[in-house]
Amino acid sequence: MKRHKHHSLRQSTAAISARKVLTSPDYAAINAAIERHLDLACTTASQKAIQHCVGAEEFRKIEEIISFTSNQDAWLQDNNLSSAADKVAGTLSQQYPLLSERAVFKIINQATYGWR
């Protein structure tokens, strides 16, 4: 009987693991929040507006995306901000292919403004 219970435990663990794998951030919500609320300057008000529009997982992903964008070497290594912005936009689109073109534009604008 213990063996059967152990088997059931493995099945329920597998089911939980499968659900975790299947859940991923909602990029439609992420794109909408970024497109509507990401300002040039990162303010508490814009962060709260974004957080209000998305779930915790999506908000964490947005923070990850913004951090990824801000920490690219191109910002320091390129000759000018325009060139760096182009490179970072390409890298951002490759790393996060589900971001909309408009969301990438807004993220790059914020990062460029931060580097001025």
N, CA, C and O atoms as a GROMACS GRO file, in nm:
protein
  464
    1MET      N    1   0.081  -0.119   0.000
    1MET     CA    2   0.000   0.000   0.000
    1MET      C    3   0.086   0.126   0.000
    1MET      O    4   0.052   0.224  -0.066
    2LYS      N    5   0.196   0.126   0.072
    2LYS     CA    6   0.285   0.241   0.070
    2LYS      C    7   0.335   0.269  -0.071
    2LYS      O    8   0.349   0.384  -0.112
    3ARG      N    9   0.361   0.162  -0.142
    3ARG     CA   10   0.409   0.176  -0.279
    3ARG      C   11   0.307   0.250  -0.365
    3ARG      O   12   0.343   0.337  -0.445
    4HIS      N   13   0.182   0.216  -0.348
    4HIS     CA   14   0.076   0.281  -0.424
    4HIS      C   15   0.066   0.430  -0.388
    4HIS      O   16   0.052   0.514  -0.477
    5LYS      N   17   0.076   0.461  -0.260
    5LYS     CA   18   0.071   0.601  -0.219
    5LYS      C   19   0.188   0.678  -0.277
    5LYS      O   20   0.173   0.792  -0.323
    6HIS      N   21   0.304   0.617  -0.275
    6HIS     CA   22   0.423   0.682  -0.331
    6HIS      C   23   0.402   0.709  -0.481
    6HIS      O   24   0.440   0.814  -0.532
    7HIS      N   25   0.343   0.613  -0.549
    7HIS     CA   26   0.315   0.629  -0.691
    7HIS      C   27   0.218   0.746  -0.713
    7HIS      O   28   0.237   0.826  -0.805
    8SER      N   29   0.116   0.757  -0.630
    8SER     CA   30   0.020   0.867  -0.641
    8SER      C   31   0.088   1.001  -0.617
    8SER      O   32   0.058   1.100  -0.684
    9LEU      N   33   0.179   1.002  -0.521
    9LEU     CA   34   0.252   1.124  -0.493
    9LEU      C   35   0.333   1.168  -0.615
    9LEU      O   36   0.336   1.286  -0.649
   10ARG      N   37   0.398   1.072  -0.681
   10ARG     CA   38   0.473   1.105  -0.802
   10ARG      C   39   0.381   1.159  -0.910
   10ARG      O   40   0.416   1.253  -0.981
   11GLN      N   41   0.263   1.100  -0.924
   11GLN     CA   42   0.169   1.147  -1.025
   11GLN      C   43   0.125   1.290  -0.995
   11GLN      O   44   0.122   1.374  -1.085
   12SER      N   45   0.092   1.319  -0.870
   12SER     CA   46   0.046   1.454  -0.838
   12SER      C   47   0.160   1.553  -0.852
   12SER      O   48   0.138   1.666  -0.896
   13THR      N   49   0.282   1.514  -0.816
   13THR     CA   50   0.397   1.601  -0.835
   13THR      C   51   0.419   1.628  -0.983
   13THR      O   52   0.448   1.742  -1.022
   14ALA      N   53   0.406   1.526  -1.065
   14ALA     CA   54   0.421   1.544  -1.210
   14ALA      C   55   0.314   1.638  -1.264
   14ALA      O   56   0.342   1.720  -1.351
   15ALA      N   57   0.194   1.624  -1.214
   15ALA     CA   58   0.086   1.712  -1.260
   15ALA      C   59   0.114   1.857  -1.223
   15ALA      O   60   0.090   1.948  -1.302
   16ILE      N   61   0.166   1.878  -1.101
   16ILE     CA   62   0.199   2.014  -1.057
   16ILE      C   63   0.313   2.069  -1.143
   16ILE      O   64   0.308   2.183  -1.187
   17SER      N   65   0.415   1.987  -1.167
   17SER     CA   66   0.527   2.030  -1.251
   17SER      C   67   0.481   2.065  -1.391
   17SER      O   68   0.527   2.163  -1.449
   18ALA      N   69   0.391   1.986  -1.444
   18ALA     CA   70   0.341   2.012  -1.579
   18ALA      C   71   0.267   2.145  -1.583
   18ALA      O   72   0.279   2.220  -1.680
   19ARG      N   73   0.191   2.176  -1.479
   19ARG     CA   74   0.121   2.303  -1.475
   19ARG      C   75   0.218   2.419  -1.468
   19ARG      O   76   0.196   2.522  -1.532
   20LYS      N   77   0.326   2.404  -1.392
   20LYS     CA   78   0.425   2.511  -1.383
   20LYS      C   79   0.492   2.535  -1.518
   20LYS      O   80   0.519   2.649  -1.555
   21VAL      N   81   0.517   2.430  -1.590
   21VAL     CA   82   0.580   2.443  -1.722
   21VAL      C   83   0.484   2.512  -1.819
   21VAL      O   84   0.527   2.592  -1.902
   22LEU      N   85   0.357   2.480  -1.809
   22LEU     CA   86   0.260   2.535  -1.902
   22LEU      C   87   0.228   2.682  -1.876
   22LEU      O   88   0.189   2.754  -1.968
   23THR      N   89   0.245   2.727  -1.752
   23THR     CA   90   0.215   2.867  -1.725
   23THR      C   91   0.336   2.951  -1.761
   23THR      O   92   0.448   2.924  -1.718
   24SER      N   93   0.312   3.050  -1.839
   24SER     CA   94   0.418   3.144  -1.874
   24SER      C   95   0.358   3.283  -1.869
   24SER      O   96   0.236   3.300  -1.872
   25PRO      N   97   0.443   3.382  -1.862
   25PRO     CA   98   0.389   3.519  -1.854
   25PRO      C   99   0.298   3.550  -1.972
   25PRO      O  100   0.319   3.503  -2.084
   26ASP      N  101   0.198   3.628  -1.945
   26ASP     CA  102   0.102   3.671  -2.046
   26ASP      C  103   0.161   3.791  -2.122
   26ASP      O  104   0.154   3.904  -2.075
   27TYR      N  105   0.219   3.764  -2.237
   27TYR     CA  106   0.285   3.871  -2.312
   27TYR      C  107   0.187   3.972  -2.371
   27TYR      O  108   0.226   4.085  -2.400
   28ALA      N  109   0.062   3.934  -2.389
   28ALA     CA  110  -0.037   4.033  -2.433
   28ALA      C  111  -0.054   4.138  -2.324
   28ALA      O  112  -0.061   4.258  -2.353
   29ALA      N  113  -0.062   4.094  -2.199
   29ALA     CA  114  -0.075   4.187  -2.086
   29ALA      C  115   0.054   4.267  -2.067
   29ALA      O  116   0.049   4.387  -2.040
   30ILE      N  117   0.168   4.201  -2.082
   30ILE     CA  118   0.297   4.270  -2.069
   30ILE      C  119   0.309   4.379  -2.174
   30ILE      O  120   0.344   4.493  -2.142
   31ASN      N  121   0.281   4.345  -2.299
   31ASN     CA  122   0.289   4.444  -2.407
   31ASN      C  123   0.193   4.560  -2.384
   31ASN      O  124   0.230   4.676  -2.401
   32ALA      N  125   0.070   4.529  -2.346
   32ALA     CA  126  -0.029   4.634  -2.324
   32ALA      C  127   0.015   4.728  -2.211
   32ALA      O  128   0.003   4.850  -2.224
   33ALA      N  129   0.064   4.672  -2.102
   33ALA     CA  130   0.107   4.755  -1.988
   33ALA      C  131   0.225   4.843  -2.026
   33ALA      O  132   0.228   4.961  -1.991
   34ILE      N  133   0.322   4.787  -2.096
   34ILE     CA  134   0.439   4.865  -2.137
   34ILE      C  135   0.398   4.974  -2.235
   34ILE      O  136   0.438   5.089  -2.222
   35GLU      N  137   0.317   4.937  -2.334
   35GLU     CA  138   0.274   5.034  -2.435
   35GLU      C  139   0.195   5.150  -2.375
   35GLU      O  140   0.210   5.264  -2.419
   36ARG      N  141   0.113   5.121  -2.275
   36ARG     CA  142   0.028   5.225  -2.216
   36ARG      C  143   0.095   5.306  -2.105
   36ARG      O  144   0.067   5.425  -2.090
   37HIS      N  145   0.183   5.243  -2.028
   37HIS     CA  146   0.225   5.306  -1.903
   37HIS      C  147   0.374   5.330  -1.886
   37HIS      O  148   0.414   5.399  -1.792
   38LEU      N  149   0.459   5.278  -1.974
   38LEU     CA  150   0.603   5.299  -1.957
   38LEU      C  151   0.638   5.438  -2.007
   38LEU      O  152   0.623   5.469  -2.125
   39ASP      N  153   0.687   5.521  -1.915
   39ASP     CA  154   0.723   5.659  -1.948
   39ASP      C  155   0.873   5.668  -1.975
   39ASP      O  156   0.947   5.572  -1.953
   40LEU      N  157   0.916   5.784  -2.022
   40LEU     CA  158   1.059   5.804  -2.045
   40LEU      C  159   1.137   5.790  -1.916
   40LEU      O  160   1.241   5.724  -1.911
   41ALA      N  161   1.086   5.852  -1.812
   41ALA     CA  162   1.151   5.841  -1.681
   41ALA      C  163   1.078   5.732  -1.602
   41ALA      O  164   0.956   5.721  -1.606
   42CYS      N  165   1.155   5.653  -1.532
   42CYS     CA  166   1.097   5.547  -1.450
   42CYS      C  167   1.048   5.611  -1.320
   42CYS      O  168   1.129   5.649  -1.234
   43THR      N  169   0.918   5.624  -1.306
   43THR     CA  170   0.861   5.687  -1.188
   43THR      C  171   0.781   5.586  -1.106
   43THR      O  172   0.742   5.480  -1.156
   44THR      N  173   0.759   5.621  -0.982
   44THR     CA  174   0.677   5.536  -0.896
   44THR      C  175   0.536   5.524  -0.953
   44THR      O  176   0.475   5.417  -0.948
   45ALA      N  177   0.484   5.634  -1.008
   45ALA     CA  178   0.349   5.634  -1.064
   45ALA      C  179   0.338   5.539  -1.183
   45ALA      O  180   0.241   5.464  -1.194
   46SER      N  181   0.438   5.541  -1.271
   46SER     CA  182   0.431   5.452  -1.387
   46SER      C  183   0.449   5.306  -1.345
   46SER      O  184   0.385   5.217  -1.400
   47GLN      N  185   0.535   5.281  -1.247
   47GLN     CA  186   0.552   5.145  -1.196
   47GLN      C  187   0.422   5.094  -1.134
   47GLN      O  188   0.385   4.978  -1.156
   48LYS      N  189   0.355   5.178  -1.058
   48LYS     CA  190   0.228   5.137  -0.997
   48LYS      C  191   0.121   5.112  -1.103
   48LYS      O  192   0.042   5.019  -1.091
   49ALA      N  193   0.119   5.195  -1.206
   49ALA     CA  194   0.020   5.178  -1.313
   49ALA      C  195   0.044   5.045  -1.385
   49ALA      O  196  -0.051   4.973  -1.417
   50ILE      N  197   0.171   5.013  -1.410
   50ILE     CA  198   0.203   4.886  -1.475
   50ILE      C  199   0.167   4.770  -1.384
   50ILE      O  200   0.105   4.673  -1.428
   51GLN      N  201   0.203   4.780  -1.258
   51GLN     CA  202   0.176   4.673  -1.162
   51GLN      C  203   0.027   4.648  -1.147
   51GLN      O  204  -0.017   4.535  -1.126
   52HIS      N  205  -0.051   4.753  -1.158
   52HIS     CA  206  -0.196   4.742  -1.146
   52HIS      C  207  -0.258   4.668  -1.265
   52HIS      O  208  -0.364   4.606  -1.253
   53CYS      N  209  -0.191   4.675  -1.381
   53CYS     CA  210  -0.244   4.616  -1.504
   53CYS      C  211  -0.210   4.468  -1.523
   53CYS      O  212  -0.276   4.399  -1.601
   54VAL      N  213  -0.110   4.420  -1.453
   54VAL     CA  214  -0.062   4.285  -1.478
   54VAL      C  215  -0.052   4.205  -1.348
   54VAL      O  216  -0.058   4.261  -1.239
   55GLY      N  217  -0.038   4.076  -1.363
   55GLY     CA  218  -0.018   3.989  -1.247
   55GLY      C  219   0.126   3.998  -1.198
   55GLY      O  220   0.211   4.061  -1.261
   56ALA      N  221   0.152   3.933  -1.087
   56ALA     CA  222   0.286   3.937  -1.026
   56ALA      C  223   0.392   3.879  -1.119
   56ALA      O  224   0.502   3.933  -1.130
   57GLU      N  225   0.359   3.769  -1.186
   57GLU     CA  226   0.456   3.706  -1.276
   57GLU      C  227   0.490   3.799  -1.394
   57GLU      O  228   0.606   3.809  -1.434
   58GLU      N  229   0.390   3.865  -1.447
   58GLU     CA  230   0.413   3.957  -1.559
   58GLU      C  231   0.493   4.079  -1.513
   58GLU      O  232   0.580   4.128  -1.585
   59PHE      N  233   0.463   4.128  -1.393
   59PHE     CA  234   0.537   4.244  -1.342
   59PHE      C  235   0.684   4.208  -1.322
   59PHE      O  236   0.772   4.288  -1.354
   60ARG      N  237   0.711   4.089  -1.269
   60ARG     CA  238   0.850   4.043  -1.253
   60ARG      C  239   0.919   4.034  -1.390
   60ARG      O  240   1.036   4.070  -1.403
   61LYS      N  241   0.847   3.986  -1.490
   61LYS     CA  242   0.904   3.974  -1.624
   61LYS      C  243   0.933   4.113  -1.681
   61LYS      O  244   1.036   4.132  -1.746
   62ILE      N  245   0.847   4.209  -1.659
   62ILE     CA  246   0.870   4.346  -1.706
   62ILE      C  247   0.994   4.403  -1.639
   62ILE      O  248   1.078   4.465  -1.705
   63GLU      N  249   1.006   4.383  -1.509
   63GLU     CA  250   1.126   4.430  -1.438
   63GLU      C  251   1.252   4.364  -1.494
   63GLU      O  252   1.355   4.429  -1.511
   64GLU      N  253   1.243   4.234  -1.523
   64GLU     CA  254   1.356   4.160  -1.582
   64GLU      C  255   1.394   4.219  -1.718
   64GLU      O  256   1.512   4.238  -1.747
   65ILE      N  257   1.294   4.246  -1.800
   65ILE     CA  258   1.316   4.300  -1.935
   65ILE      C  259   1.382   4.437  -1.927
   65ILE      O  260   1.477   4.465  -2.002
   66ILE      N  261   1.334   4.523  -1.839
   66ILE     CA  262   1.390   4.658  -1.825
   66ILE      C  263   1.534   4.650  -1.773
   66ILE      O  264   1.620   4.724  -1.820
   67SER      N  265   1.558   4.563  -1.678
   67SER     CA  266   1.693   4.545  -1.626
   67SER      C  267   1.786   4.492  -1.735
   67SER      O  268   1.898   4.540  -1.750
   68PHE      N  269   1.740   4.392  -1.810
   68PHE     CA  270   1.817   4.336  -1.920
   68PHE      C  271   1.856   4.446  -2.019
   68PHE      O  272   1.970   4.453  -2.064
   69THR      N  273   1.760   4.531  -2.052
   69THR     CA  274   1.782   4.637  -2.150
   69THR      C  275   1.883   4.739  -2.097
   69THR      O  276   1.974   4.781  -2.170
   70SER      N  277   1.868   4.779  -1.974
   70SER     CA  278   1.955   4.882  -1.916
   70SER      C  279   2.098   4.834  -1.898
   70SER      O  280   2.191   4.916  -1.897
   71ASN      N  281   2.117   4.705  -1.884
   71ASN     CA  282   2.250   4.651  -1.852
   71ASN      C  283   2.326   4.597  -1.973
   71ASN      O  284   2.419   4.518  -1.957
   72GLN      N  285   2.288   4.638  -2.092
   72GLN     CA  286   2.359   4.593  -2.212
   72GLN      C  287   2.490   4.672  -2.229
   72GLN      O  288   2.494   4.793  -2.207
   73ASP      N  289   2.594   4.602  -2.268
   73ASP     CA  290   2.726   4.664  -2.288
   73ASP      C  291   2.725   4.771  -2.397
   73ASP      O  292   2.806   4.864  -2.393
   74ALA      N  293   2.636   4.759  -2.492
   74ALA     CA  294   2.633   4.855  -2.604
   74ALA      C  295   2.615   4.998  -2.554
   74ALA      O  296   2.665   5.092  -2.617
   75TRP      N  297   2.546   5.017  -2.445
   75TRP     CA  298   2.525   5.153  -2.393
   75TRP      C  299   2.660   5.219  -2.359
   75TRP      O  300   2.675   5.340  -2.374
   76LEU      N  301   2.754   5.141  -2.315
   76LEU     CA  302   2.886   5.195  -2.277
   76LEU      C  303   2.987   5.188  -2.391
   76LEU      O  304   3.080   5.270  -2.396
   77GLN      N  305   2.971   5.094  -2.480
   77GLN     CA  306   3.075   5.069  -2.580
   77GLN      C  307   3.054   5.141  -2.713
   77GLN      O  308   3.150   5.167  -2.784
   78ASP      N  309   2.931   5.173  -2.747
   78ASP     CA  310   2.907   5.236  -2.878
   78ASP      C  311   2.945   5.383  -2.875
   78ASP      O  312   2.956   5.445  -2.769
   79ASN      N  313   2.964   5.438  -2.994
   79ASN     CA  314   3.006   5.578  -3.007
   79ASN      C  315   2.896   5.677  -2.974
   79ASN      O  316   2.924   5.789  -2.931
   80ASN      N  317   2.770   5.637  -2.996
   80ASN     CA  318   2.661   5.729  -2.967
   80ASN      C  319   2.536   5.652  -2.921
   80ASN      O  320   2.527   5.531  -2.940
   81LEU      N  321   2.443   5.723  -2.863
   81LEU     CA  322   2.322   5.660  -2.810
   81LEU      C  323   2.235   5.598  -2.918
   81LEU      O  324   2.173   5.494  -2.896
   82SER      N  325   2.231   5.661  -3.034
   82SER     CA  326   2.148   5.608  -3.142
   82SER      C  327   2.197   5.470  -3.186
   82SER      O  328   2.116   5.378  -3.205
   83SER      N  329   2.326   5.456  -3.202
   83SER     CA  330   2.384   5.328  -3.241
   83SER      C  331   2.362   5.223  -3.131
   83SER      O  332   2.326   5.109  -3.160
   84ALA      N  333   2.382   5.262  -3.008
   84ALA     CA  334   2.360   5.171  -2.895
   84ALA      C  335   2.214   5.128  -2.889
   84ALA      O  336   2.185   5.010  -2.867
   85ALA      N  337   2.123   5.223  -2.907
   85ALA     CA  338   1.980   5.192  -2.902
   85ALA      C  339   1.941   5.090  -3.008
   85ALA      O  340   1.863   4.999  -2.982
   86ASP      N  341   1.997   5.106  -3.129
   86ASP     CA  342   1.969   5.011  -3.236
   86ASP      C  343   2.018   4.871  -3.200
   86ASP      O  344   1.946   4.772  -3.219
   87LYS      N  345   2.138   4.862  -3.148
   87LYS     CA  346   2.194   4.731  -3.109
   87LYS      C  347   2.113   4.668  -2.996
   87LYS      O  348   2.079   4.550  -3.002
   88VAL      N  349   2.082   4.748  -2.895
   88VAL     CA  350   2.008   4.695  -2.780
   88VAL      C  351   1.867   4.653  -2.823
   88VAL      O  352   1.816   4.552  -2.774
   89ALA      N  353   1.804   4.728  -2.911
   89ALA     CA  354   1.670   4.691  -2.960
   89ALA      C  355   1.674   4.555  -3.029
   89ALA      O  356   1.585   4.473  -3.009
   90GLY      N  357   1.777   4.532  -3.109
   90GLY     CA  358   1.792   4.402  -3.175
   90GLY      C  359   1.811   4.290  -3.075
   90GLY      O  360   1.750   4.184  -3.087
   91THR      N  361   1.898   4.312  -2.976
   91THR     CA  362   1.923   4.212  -2.873
   91THR      C  363   1.797   4.186  -2.791
   91THR      O  364   1.766   4.072  -2.758
   92LEU      N  365   1.726   4.292  -2.759
   92LEU     CA  366   1.602   4.281  -2.681
   92LEU      C  367   1.498   4.199  -2.757
   92LEU      O  368   1.434   4.111  -2.699
   93SER      N  369   1.482   4.225  -2.884
   93SER     CA  370   1.386   4.152  -2.966
   93SER      C  371   1.422   4.004  -2.980
   93SER      O  372   1.334   3.919  -2.987
   94GLN      N  373   1.551   3.976  -2.984
   94GLN     CA  374   1.595   3.836  -2.991
   94GLN      C  375   1.573   3.764  -2.858
   94GLN      O  376   1.529   3.650  -2.854
   95GLN      N  377   1.605   3.833  -2.749
   95GLN     CA  378   1.592   3.772  -2.616
   95GLN      C  379   1.447   3.755  -2.576
   95GLN      O  380   1.412   3.656  -2.511
   96TYR      N  381   1.362   3.848  -2.614
   96TYR     CA  382   1.220   3.846  -2.578
   96TYR      C  383   1.136   3.862  -2.705
   96TYR      O  384   1.080   3.968  -2.729
   97PRO      N  385   1.128   3.758  -2.786
   97PRO     CA  386   1.062   3.769  -2.918
   97PRO      C  387   0.911   3.794  -2.910
   97PRO      O  388   0.850   3.831  -3.011
   98LEU      N  389   0.851   3.776  -2.795
   98LEU     CA  390   0.708   3.799  -2.784
   98LEU      C  391   0.672   3.944  -2.751
   98LEU      O  392   0.555   3.979  -2.742
   99LEU      N  393   0.774   4.028  -2.732
   99LEU     CA  394   0.746   4.170  -2.712
   99LEU      C  395   0.701   4.233  -2.843
   99LEU      O  396   0.754   4.202  -2.950
  100SER      N  397   0.603   4.319  -2.834
  100SER     CA  398   0.556   4.389  -2.954
  100SER      C  399   0.658   4.494  -2.996
  100SER      O  400   0.743   4.535  -2.918
  101GLU      N  401   0.649   4.534  -3.121
  101GLU     CA  402   0.738   4.637  -3.174
  101GLU      C  403   0.724   4.767  -3.093
  101GLU      O  404   0.823   4.834  -3.064
  102ARG      N  405   0.601   4.800  -3.059
  102ARG     CA  406   0.574   4.922  -2.982
  102ARG      C  407   0.633   4.912  -2.840
  102ARG      O  408   0.687   5.009  -2.789
  103ALA      N  409   0.622   4.794  -2.778
  103ALA     CA  410   0.678   4.775  -2.644
  103ALA      C  411   0.831   4.789  -2.649
  103ALA      O  412   0.889   4.853  -2.561
  104VAL      N  413   0.895   4.730  -2.749
  104VAL     CA  414   1.039   4.743  -2.764
  104VAL      C  415   1.077   4.890  -2.780
  104VAL      O  416   1.173   4.937  -2.719
  105PHE      N  417   1.002   4.962  -2.862
  105PHE     CA  418   1.025   5.104  -2.883
  105PHE      C  419   1.018   5.182  -2.751
  105PHE      O  420   1.106   5.263  -2.722
  106LYS      N  421   0.915   5.156  -2.671
  106LYS     CA  422   0.898   5.226  -2.543
  106LYS      C  423   1.012   5.191  -2.446
  106LYS      O  424   1.063   5.279  -2.376
  107ILE      N  425   1.050   5.065  -2.441
  107ILE     CA  426   1.157   5.022  -2.351
  107ILE      C  427   1.289   5.087  -2.392
  107ILE      O  428   1.364   5.135  -2.306
  108ILE      N  429   1.318   5.088  -2.521
  108ILE     CA  430   1.442   5.148  -2.571
  108ILE      C  431   1.441   5.298  -2.544
  108ILE      O  432   1.544   5.353  -2.505
  109ASN      N  433   1.329   5.364  -2.564
  109ASN     CA  434   1.320   5.508  -2.535
  109ASN      C  435   1.350   5.536  -2.389
  109ASN      O  436   1.423   5.630  -2.357
  110GLN      N  437   1.294   5.455  -2.299
  110GLN     CA  438   1.320   5.476  -2.157
  110GLN      C  439   1.468   5.454  -2.125
  110GLN      O  440   1.528   5.532  -2.052
  111ALA      N  441   1.525   5.348  -2.179
  111ALA     CA  442   1.666   5.318  -2.153
  111ALA      C  443   1.757   5.428  -2.208
  111ALA      O  444   1.853   5.469  -2.143
  112THR      N  445   1.725   5.476  -2.327
  112THR     CA  446   1.805   5.584  -2.388
  112THR      C  447   1.795   5.710  -2.303
  112THR      O  448   1.896   5.777  -2.280
  113TYR      N  449   1.676   5.742  -2.258
  113TYR     CA  450   1.657   5.859  -2.172
  113TYR      C  451   1.738   5.845  -2.043
  113TYR      O  452   1.794   5.943  -1.993
  114GLY      N  453   1.744   5.725  -1.990
  114GLY     CA  454   1.821   5.701  -1.869
  114GLY      C  455   1.971   5.716  -1.887
  114GLY      O  456   2.042   5.746  -1.792
  115TRP      N  457   2.018   5.694  -2.010
  115TRP     CA  458   2.161   5.705  -2.036
  115TRP      C  459   2.205   5.846  -2.074
  115TRP      O  460   2.324   5.873  -2.085
  116ARG      N  461   2.109   5.936  -2.095
  116ARG     CA  462   2.146   6.074  -2.133
  116ARG      C  463   2.208   6.150  -2.021
  116ARG      O  464   2.244   6.267  -2.038
   0.00000   0.00000   0.00000
